[in-house]
Amino acid sequence: MTVGLAFLGYLATYANGLRLAQRQARLARVNQQLSEFYGPLFALMETNRSPAARCGSTRGSGSPG
């Protein structure tokens, strides 16, 4: 009886560990996909924002005339 319960406990622990490993693998895959998609988009946004930020900082600094 005790051996059977220990074996069932082992199977439950193994199944839970396997499920967690699969979930972590899926999460890592989604994170990789997001970084591959949004990484270049973020770089593009930063590149486009820098000149705009420079123009915006000089636009209202003085009064004309």
Secondary structure, DSSP 8 states (H G I E B T S, - for coil): -HHHHHHHHHHHHHHHHHHHHHHHHHHHHHHHHHHHHHHHHHHHHHHHHHHHHHHHHHHTSS---
